[in-house]
Amino acid sequence: MFRKTSLLSLSLALLLIVSACAPASPSDQTSEGSSASTEIPGHENTSTPEFLNDIGKTLHELKNEYPEGEFIVCVDGFPGSAAVCFGKPGSEYAYLFFGTQSGDFEKAMNECEEQLKCAGFVTTASILFPDMKDDMSFQDFFSLVGVDDYEYPGEDSGAAGWLSFMYRGLEVIVNTNETTPGGGWDFTGTEIVKRDARATVAYPEILHINFELADAVMFD
């Protein structure tokens, strides 16, 4: 049994692992001090994309369903690490499998395609929440999606500006930082969610299991 971990915890644990140059599995840690977010009953005011129903499908299944799909690396899928995905180039969303900073991810995707399961998606806030308006305050945004609690790490955190909350049993992280011309981002602390903000939604448990499967072959 895996203890419940958050996407931010997993991505930060991955950052520490790679920084230490030790190709090992992430620690099975809980996000101590983070908010265990809940939905507000009667406030499900936004529609849910149909593609969320594909979570749990194996990479092998998705390859058969979408033969035109390719392996995609979303460098901004997590704070401090890239998201390894599958999908159509230029699509509004990509099927998420695991995060990494190094290693032969293509080898892992090919050799473990029958074991790796879709853990979630990398997309934008407006695709995940199509009813949202641009430049929404945190208060208005969470009122729309029906969420009461969230985590918003400050500037001294490795995940500064990445909004994190639970939504219908899934964890969502949204990059509320300001994008820079060089492809990075700057923390602003303005507490605003933009429609084009990068959003990653996933089951952390599946993501954890996928990383352990991939880690076993990526560094051979």
ROMARZA-469403 format. One line per field, with one value per atom (N, C-alpha, C): residue number from 1; atom name; x, y, z. Coordinates in steps of 0.05 Angstrom, whole numbers. Each point is the difference from the previous one (the first is absolute). Last residue first. Layout:
% residues N
i: [NUM, ...]
at: [CA, ...]
px: [X, ...]
py: [Y, ...]
pz: [Z, ...]
This chain:
% residues 220
i: [220, 220, 220, 219, 219, 219, 218, 218, 218, 217, 217, 217, 216, 216, 216, 215, 215, 215, 214, 214, 214, 213, 213, 213, 212, 212, 212, 211, 211, 211, 210, 210, 210, 209, 209, 209, 208, 208, 208, 207, 207, 207, 206, 206, 206, 205, 205, 205, 204, 204, 204, 203, 203, 203, 202, 202, 202, 201, 201, 201, 200, 200, 200, 199, 199, 199, 198, 198, 198, 197, 197, 197, 196, 196, 196, 195, 195, 195, 194, 194, 194, 193, 193, 193, 192, 192, 192, 191, 191, 191, 190, 190, 190, 189, 189, 189, 188, 188, 188, 187, 187, 187, 186, 186, 186, 185, 185, 185, 184, 184, 184, 183, 183, 183, 182, 182, 182, 181, 181, 181, 180, 180, 180, 179, 179, 179, 178, 178, 178, 177, 177, 177, 176, 176, 176, 175, 175, 175, 174, 174, 174, 173, 173, 173, 172, 172, 172, 171, 171, 171, 170, 170, 170, 169, 169, 169, 168, 168, 168, 167, 167, 167, 166, 166, 166, 165, 165, 165, 164, 164, 164, 163, 163, 163, 162, 162, 162, 161, 161, 161, 160, 160, 160, 159, 159, 159, 158, 158, 158, 157, 157, 157, 156, 156, 156, 155, 155, 155, 154, 154, 154, 153, 153, 153, 152, 152, 152, 151, 151, 151, 150, 150, 150, 149, 149, 149, 148, 148, 148, 147, 147, 147, 146, 146, 146, 145, 145, 145, 144, 144, 144, 143, 143, 143, 142, 142, 142, 141, 141, 141, 140, 140, 140, 139, 139, 139, 138, 138, 138, 137, 137, 137, 136, 136, 136, 135, 135, 135, 134, 134, 134, 133, 133, 133, 132, 132, 132, 131, 131, 131, 130, 130, 130, 129, 129, 129, 128, 128, 128, 127, 127, 127, 126, 126, 126, 125, 125, 125, 124, 124, 124, 123, 123, 123, 122, 122, 122, 121, 121, 121, 120, 120, 120, 119, 119, 119, 118, 118, 118, 117, 117, 117, 116, 116, 116, 115, 115, 115, 114, 114, 114, 113, 113, 113, 112, 112, 112, 111, 111, 111, 110, 110, 110, 109, 109, 109, 108, 108, 108, 107, 107, 107, 106, 106, 106, 105, 105, 105, 104, 104, 104, 103, 103, 103, 102, 102, 102, 101, 101, 101, 100, 100, 100, 99, 99, 99, 98, 98, 98, 97, 97, 97, 96, 96, 96, 95, 95, 95, 94, 94, 94, 93, 93, 93, 92, 92, 92, 91, 91, 91, 90, 90, 90, 89, 89, 89, 88, 88, 88, 87, 87, 87, 86, 86, 86, 85, 85, 85, 84, 84, 84, 83, 83, 83, 82, 82, 82, 81, 81, 81, 80, 80, 80, 79, 79, 79, 78, 78, 78, 77, 77, 77, 76, 76, 76, 75, 75, 75, 74, 74, 74, 73, 73, 73, 72, 72, 72, 71, 71, 71, 70, 70, 70, 69, 69, 69, 68, 68, 68, 67, 67, 67, 66, 66, 66, 65, 65, 65, 64, 64, 64, 63, 63, 63, 62, 62, 62, 61, 61, 61, 60, 60, 60, 59, 59, 59, 58, 58, 58, 57, 57, 57, 56, 56, 56, 55, 55, 55, 54, 54, 54, 53, 53, 53, 52, 52, 52, 51, 51, 51, 50, 50, 50, 49, 49, 49, 48, 48, 48, 47, 47, 47, 46, 46, 46, 45, 45, 45, 44, 44, 44, 43, 43, 43, 42, 42, 42, 41, 41, 41, 40, 40, 40, 39, 39, 39, 38, 38, 38, 37, 37, 37, 36, 36, 36, 35, 35, 35, 34, 34, 34, 33, 33, 33, 32, 32, 32, 31, 31, 31, 30, 30, 30, 29, 29, 29, 28, 28, 28, 27, 27, 27, 26, 26, 26, 25, 25, 25, 24, 24, 24, 23, 23, 23, 22, 22, 22, 21, 21, 21, 20, 20, 20, 19, 19, 19, 18, 18, 18, 17, 17, 17, 16, 16, 16, 15, 15, 15, 14, 14, 14, 13, 13, 13, 12, 12, 12, 11, 11, 11, 10, 10, 10, 9, 9, 9, 8, 8, 8, 7, 7, 7, 6, 6, 6, 5, 5, 5, 4, 4, 4, 3, 3, 3, 2, 2, 2, 1, 1, 1]
at: [N, CA, C, N, CA, C, N, CA, C, N, CA, C, N, CA, C, N, CA, C, N, CA, C, N, CA, C, N, CA, C, N, CA, C, N, CA, C, N, CA, C, N, CA, C, N, CA, C, N, CA, C, N, CA, C, N, CA, C, N, CA, C, N, CA, C, N, CA, C, N, CA, C, N, CA, C, N, CA, C, N, CA, C, N, CA, C, N, CA, C, N, CA, C, N, CA, C, N, CA, C, N, CA, C, N, CA, C, N, CA, C, N, CA, C, N, CA, C, N, CA, C, N, CA, C, N, CA, C, N, CA, C, N, CA, C, N, CA, C, N, CA, C, N, CA, C, N, CA, C, N, CA, C, N, CA, C, N, CA, C, N, CA, C, N, CA, C, N, CA, C, N, CA, C, N, CA, C, N, CA, C, N, CA, C, N, CA, C, N, CA, C, N, CA, C, N, CA, C, N, CA, C, N, CA, C, N, CA, C, N, CA, C, N, CA, C, N, CA, C, N, CA, C, N, CA, C, N, CA, C, N, CA, C, N, CA, C, N, CA, C, N, CA, C, N, CA, C, N, CA, C, N, CA, C, N, CA, C, N, CA, C, N, CA, C, N, CA, C, N, CA, C, N, CA, C, N, CA, C, N, CA, C, N, CA, C, N, CA, C, N, CA, C, N, CA, C, N, CA, C, N, CA, C, N, CA, C, N, CA, C, N, CA, C, N, CA, C, N, CA, C, N, CA, C, N, CA, C, N, CA, C, N, CA, C, N, CA, C, N, CA, C, N, CA, C, N, CA, C, N, CA, C, N, CA, C, N, CA, C, N, CA, C, N, CA, C, N, CA, C, N, CA, C, N, CA, C, N, CA, C, N, CA, C, N, CA, C, N, CA, C, N, CA, C, N, CA, C, N, CA, C, N, CA, C, N, CA, C, N, CA, C, N, CA, C, N, CA, C, N, CA, C, N, CA, C, N, CA, C, N, CA, C, N, CA, C, N, CA, C, N, CA, C, N, CA, C, N, CA, C, N, CA, C, N, CA, C, N, CA, C, N, CA, C, N, CA, C, N, CA, C, N, CA, C, N, CA, C, N, CA, C, N, CA, C, N, CA, C, N, CA, C, N, CA, C, N, CA, C, N, CA, C, N, CA, C, N, CA, C, N, CA, C, N, CA, C, N, CA, C, N, CA, C, N, CA, C, N, CA, C, N, CA, C, N, CA, C, N, CA, C, N, CA, C, N, CA, C, N, CA, C, N, CA, C, N, CA, C, N, CA, C, N, CA, C, N, CA, C, N, CA, C, N, CA, C, N, CA, C, N, CA, C, N, CA, C, N, CA, C, N, CA, C, N, CA, C, N, CA, C, N, CA, C, N, CA, C, N, CA, C, N, CA, C, N, CA, C, N, CA, C, N, CA, C, N, CA, C, N, CA, C, N, CA, C, N, CA, C, N, CA, C, N, CA, C, N, CA, C, N, CA, C, N, CA, C, N, CA, C, N, CA, C, N, CA, C, N, CA, C, N, CA, C, N, CA, C, N, CA, C, N, CA, C, N, CA, C, N, CA, C, N, CA, C, N, CA, C, N, CA, C, N, CA, C, N, CA, C, N, CA, C, N, CA, C, N, CA, C, N, CA, C, N, CA, C, N, CA, C, N, CA, C, N, CA, C, N, CA, C, N, CA, C, N, CA, C, N, CA, C, N, CA, C, N, CA, C, N, CA, C, N, CA, C, N, CA, C]
px: [391, 16, 24, -75, 28, 18, -98, 11, 30, -59, 13, 13, -45, 14, 14, -57, 26, 16, -91, 18, 28, -67, 3, 20, -23, 16, 4, -56, 27, 18, -93, 12, 29, -50, 5, 13, -27, 22, 7, -74, 24, 24, -85, 7, 26, -34, 8, 8, -34, 28, 9, -74, -1, 29, -31, 9, -8, 13, -20, 7, 42, 4, -19, 16, -14, 6, 31, 5, -14, -39, 19, 4, -61, 22, 21, -75, -12, 22, 20, -5, -10, 2, 2, -7, 40, -17, 4, 48, -23, -21, 93, -24, -26, 102, -16, -26, 81, -11, -16, 84, -21, -9, 42, 6, -24, 43, -21, 9, 40, -4, -24, 36, -14, -4, 38, 18, -12, -48, 7, 19, -67, 21, 8, -94, 19, 21, -55, 2, 21, -60, 22, -1, -57, -10, 22, -22, 23, -11, -47, -2, 23, -39, 19, -1, -65, 5, 22, -46, 15, 7, -89, 26, 14, -90, 18, 27, -64, -14, 18, 55, -24, -12, 81, -13, -26, 95, -25, -12, 86, -6, -26, 70, -24, -7, 93, -15, -23, 69, -20, -16, 91, -12, -19, 55, -24, -14, 78, 8, -23, 3, -5, 10, -4, 22, -2, -69, 24, 24, -98, 12, 26, -90, 27, 11, -99, 12, 28, -93, 28, 12, -109, 21, 28, -119, 27, 20, -95, 2, 29, -59, 21, 3, -56, -11, 21, 3, 6, -10, -13, -10, 4, 34, -29, -11, 91, -7, -30, 34, 7, -10, -8, -19, 5, 61, -27, -20, 89, -2, -29, 6, 11, -3, 6, -18, 15, 20, 9, -20, -46, 28, 5, -80, 6, 30, -57, 14, 4, -40, -18, 14, 43, -8, -19, 76, -24, -11, 71, -9, -26, 42, -9, -10, 37, -26, -10, 85, -22, -27, 76, -1, -25, 63, -17, 1, 30, 12, -15, -30, 3, 16, -12, -14, 7, 29, -4, -16, 13, -4, -7, 60, -28, -2, 75, -4, -29, 30, -2, -6, 16, -23, -4, 73, -25, -24, 102, -20, -28, 81, 2, -22, 4, -2, 0, 12, -27, -4, 86, -20, -28, 69, 4, -20, 2, -11, 3, 39, -29, -13, 98, -10, -30, 57, -5, -13, -12, 21, -8, -56, 19, 22, -111, 28, 17, -110, 18, 29, -95, 18, 16, -82, 8, 20, -83, 23, 6, -49, -3, 26, -37, 17, -4, -54, 8, 17, -32, -6, 7, 54, -26, -4, 81, -17, -28, 49, 14, -19, -34, 3, 15, 16, -22, 6, 46, -7, -23, 84, -28, -2, 64, 2, -28, 42, -20, 2, 77, -17, -20, 46, 4, -19, 4, 26, 4, -97, 21, 26, -70, 3, 20, -26, -22, 1, 56, -13, -23, 51, 21, -12, -35, -10, 19, 5, 11, -9, -36, 3, 12, -22, 10, 5, -76, 29, 7, -91, 12, 30, -66, 15, 14, -58, 25, 17, -79, 10, 27, -48, -22, 9, 64, -18, -23, 61, 14, -18, -31, -1, 14, 4, -27, -2, 82, -5, -28, 25, 12, -5, -72, 29, 10, -83, 6, 30, -38, 1, 5, -46, 19, -2, -58, 21, 22, -77, -8, 21, 7, 7, -8, -22, 25, 9, -79, -4, 26, -17, 7, -3, -60, 25, 6, -57, -1, 28, -42, 15, 0, -36, -10, 14, -19, 13, -10, -22, 14, 15, -50, -19, 13, 61, -25, -19, 107, -22, -26, 103, -19, -23, 106, -26, -17, 113, -22, -25, 89, -15, -27, 99, -29, -12, 102, -15, -30, 70, -3, -16, 46, -4, -2, -9, 5, -7, 39, -25, 7, 61, -5, -28, 69, -28, -10, 88, -9, -30, 50, -6, -10, 71, -29, -5, 96, -16, -29, 100, -24, -16, 69, -5, -25, 44, 12, -3, -34, 19, 14, -69, 22, 22, -80, 18, 23, -65, 13, 20, -54, 21, 15, -75, 21, 24, -78, 15, 23, -60, 16, 18, -63, 23, 18, -78, 17, 24, -67, 14, 20, -56, 19, 17, -70, 22, 21, -79, 16, 24, -38, -10, 18, -27, 20, -11, -32, -8, 21, 26, -13, -5, 4, 15, -15, 7, -17, 18]
py: [41, -24, 8, 56, 5, -25, 3, 25, 3, -72, -5, 25, -2, -26, -6, 77, 3, -25, 1, 13, 2, -34, -18, 11, 54, -23, -20, 73, 9, -23, -15, 3, 8, -2, -27, 0, 83, -12, -28, 44, 13, -12, -27, -12, 11, 38, -28, -14, 91, -3, -29, 39, -16, -3, 87, -28, -13, 97, -13, -30, 106, -29, -13, 100, -15, -30, 109, -29, -13, 92, -10, -30, 65, -15, -11, 51, -21, -17, 51, 7, -25, 36, -23, 9, 50, 1, -25, 40, -16, 3, 40, 15, -15, -20, 1, 15, -24, 27, 3, -63, 0, 29, -42, 16, 0, -67, 16, 13, -44, -5, 15, 8, -25, -8, 83, -22, -27, 85, -5, -24, -2, 18, -6, -12, -12, 21, -5, 15, -12, -57, 18, 15, -72, 27, 21, -110, 19, 28, -93, 21, 19, -107, 22, 19, -84, 19, 19, -104, 23, 17, -67, 3, 24, -27, -22, 1, 72, -24, -25, 78, 5, -26, 52, -24, 7, 61, -6, -26, 82, -28, -5, 78, -4, -30, 55, -22, -6, 67, 9, -22, -29, 27, 6, -81, 0, 27, -18, -9, -2, 72, -28, -7, 89, -15, -30, 65, 4, -17, -37, 26, 0, -68, 3, 28, -42, 19, 7, -72, 5, 19, -22, -2, 6, -15, 2, -4, 1, 17, 5, -21, -9, 19, 1, -13, -12, 55, -29, -15, 96, -12, -30, 51, 0, -14, 15, -23, -1, 73, -25, -24, 88, -6, -27, 28, -2, -7, 19, -26, -5, 66, 0, -28, 17, -3, 0, 12, 17, -1, -37, 6, 18, -73, 25, 5, -99, 22, 24, -89, 22, 24, -85, 16, 23, -62, 13, 20, -56, -16, 12, 46, -25, -18, 84, 4, -26, 4, 3, 2, -56, 27, 3, -91, 17, 29, -111, 26, 17, -94, 16, 26, -108, 26, 14, -89, 10, 26, -92, 29, 10, -88, 9, 30, -89, 28, 8, -88, 4, 29, -32, -15, 3, 42, 11, -15, -1, -3, 8, 4, -26, -5, 84, -23, -27, 81, 0, -24, 14, -7, -2, 31, -28, -10, 91, -15, -30, 61, -3, -15, 9, -7, -5, 69, -28, -4, 89, -13, -30, 61, 20, -12, -26, -6, 24, -47, 23, -9, -52, 4, 25, -23, -26, 3, 57, 1, -28, 46, -21, -2, 92, -24, -19, 90, -14, -24, 62, 16, -14, -18, -5, 17, -9, 23, -3, -89, 25, 23, -92, 12, 27, -79, 14, 10, -33, -12, 16, 19, -3, -15, 38, -18, -8, 89, -20, -16, 59, -2, -22, 65, -24, 0, 72, -13, -25, 29, 18, -15, -34, 0, 22, -9, -16, 0, 41, 16, -15, -37, 10, 16, -81, 26, 11, -79, 10, 28, -91, 29, 6, -84, 7, 30, -34, 0, 4, -31, 12, -3, -37, 24, 14, -77, -8, 24, -19, 24, -6, -69, 18, 24, -63, -13, 18, 29, -2, -12, 2, 27, 0, -79, 5, 27, -21, -18, 4, 45, 13, -17, -11, -4, 14, 33, -16, -4, 56, -29, -18, 95, -6, -29, 45, -18, -5, 60, -28, -19, 95, -10, -29, 53, -14, -11, 56, -28, -16, 94, -10, -30, 63, -16, -11, 93, -26, -14, 71, -1, -28, 29, 19, -1, -47, -11, 16, 8, 20, -11, -48, 18, 21, -41, -12, 20, 9, 11, -13, -43, 14, 9, -14, -13, 17, -17, 16, -16, 3, -22, 11, 51, -1, -24, 4, 10, -3, -30, 29, 11, -92, 11, 30, -78, 28, 13, -102, 15, 29, -86, 20, 11, -72, -3, 18, 15, -10, 0, -14, 21, -12, -54, 6, 23, -4, -18, 9, 27, -9, -20, 82, -28, -8, 89, -17, -30, 84, -17, -20, 57, 17, -15, -44, 5, 18, -20, -24, 5, 71, -7, -25, 26, 20, -6, -52, -7, 20, 17, -23, -8, 67, 10, -22, -23, 15, 11, -46, -18, 15, 50, -15, -19, 49, 18, -15, -45, 4, 18, -58, 21, 2, -89, 21, 20, -91, 21, 22, -103, 22, 23, -105, 25, 21, -115, 24, 25]
pz: [-335, -6, -18, 36, 6, -4, -13, -13, 3, 39, -27, -12, 87, 0, -27, 16, 12, -1, -29, -19, 11, 57, -23, -20, 73, 9, -22, -17, 2, 9, -4, -26, 1, 80, -10, -27, 36, 16, -10, -38, -8, 14, 26, -25, -10, 78, 5, -26, 0, 9, 3, -67, 24, 9, -60, 1, 26, -68, 17, 0, -27, 0, 19, -58, 21, -4, -33, -1, 23, -40, 20, -3, -48, -14, 19, 32, -15, -14, 94, -28, -16, 108, -17, -29, 97, -24, -16, 81, 6, -22, 14, -5, 5, 3, 24, -3, -59, 3, 26, -53, 20, 4, -93, 24, 19, -86, 12, 25, -103, 29, 11, -91, 4, 29, -39, -3, 4, 11, -28, -4, 84, -9, -29, 68, -19, -9, 95, -25, -18, 75, -3, -27, 39, -1, -3, -17, 1, -3, 39, -21, 5, 28, 5, -23, 47, -21, 9, 25, 8, -24, 19, -14, 13, 25, 5, -13, -7, -8, 2, 20, -16, -9, 69, -8, -15, 5, 13, -10, -10, 3, 15, -56, 15, 0, -13, -11, 18, 18, -19, -13, 43, 4, -22, 30, -17, 2, 50, -26, -20, 83, -6, -28, 42, 11, -5, -24, -17, 10, 26, -3, -15, -7, 11, -6, 9, -17, 11, 8, 9, -21, 34, -20, 12, 18, 10, -23, -19, 24, 9, -97, 17, 23, -86, 23, 18, -85, -1, 24, -6, -25, 0, 71, 1, -24, 2, 17, 5, -52, -13, 17, 35, -21, -14, 67, 12, -21, -26, 12, 11, -81, 27, 11, -106, 22, 27, -104, 23, 23, -83, 2, 25, -2, -14, 3, 3, 14, -18, -20, 7, 13, -27, -23, 6, 47, 10, -21, -24, 23, 12, -70, -11, 23, 22, -14, -12, 45, 19, -15, -48, 11, 17, -16, -17, 10, 18, 1, -21, 60, -25, 6, 45, -1, -26, 23, 27, 0, -65, -1, 28, -8, -3, -1, -15, 6, -6, -20, 29, 6, -89, 10, 30, -46, -10, 9, 15, 21, -9, -56, 13, 21, -50, -19, 15, 49, -12, -19, 39, 20, -11, -56, 6, 21, -19, -23, 4, 62, 4, -23, 45, -27, 3, 66, -6, -27, 68, -16, -4, 46, -9, -17, 24, 2, -8, 17, -1, 3, -41, 23, -5, -51, 11, 24, -65, 18, 11, -92, 20, 17, -49, -5, 23, -54, 24, -8, -64, 23, 26, -94, 11, 25, -56, -4, 11, -20, 2, -6, 42, -26, 3, 73, -12, -27, 103, -26, -12, 80, -8, -27, 91, -23, -8, 53, 0, -25, 61, -24, 4, 79, -15, -24, 66, 4, -16, 15, 9, 4, -74, 29, 8, -91, 12, 31, -77, 21, 14, -73, 18, 23, -62, 7, 22, -80, 26, 5, -62, 3, 27, -79, 27, 1, -67, 3, 29, -72, 24, 1, -64, -9, 24, 10, -13, -10, 72, -13, -13, 43, -5, -16, 28, -18, -8, 65, -25, -22, 89, -13, -26, 52, -9, -14, 40, -22, -12, 79, -24, -25, 78, -4, -25, 65, -24, -3, 68, 7, -24, -15, 22, 8, -64, -10, 21, 10, 2, -10, -6, 26, 4, -78, -1, 27, -15, -3, 0, 54, -26, -2, 65, 1, -27, 40, -13, 2, 74, -25, -11, 86, -19, -27, 98, -24, -24, 99, -16, -24, 72, -13, -17, 75, -10, -12, 3, 15, -11, 2, -15, 17, 31, -3, -18, 32, -11, -3, 61, -11, -11, 15, 5, -13, 40, -22, 5, 60, 0, -23, -14, 26, -1, -69, -2, 26, -12, -1, -2, -37, 21, -3, -38, 2, 23, -68, 26, 2, -95, 19, 26, -61, 1, 20, -48, 17, -1, -38, -15, 17, 24, 7, -13, 6, -20, 7, 43, 14, -18, -32, 9, 14, -27, -22, 8, 66, -9, -22, 31, 20, -9, -51, -3, 19, 7, -24, -4, 69, 7, -24, -14, 15, 9, -46, -18, 15, 49, -18, -18, 58, 15, -18, -39, 8, 15, -22, -24, 7, 80, -17, -24, 63, -3, -20, 65, -19, 0, 20, 14, -20, -25, -1, 16, 1, 0, 0]
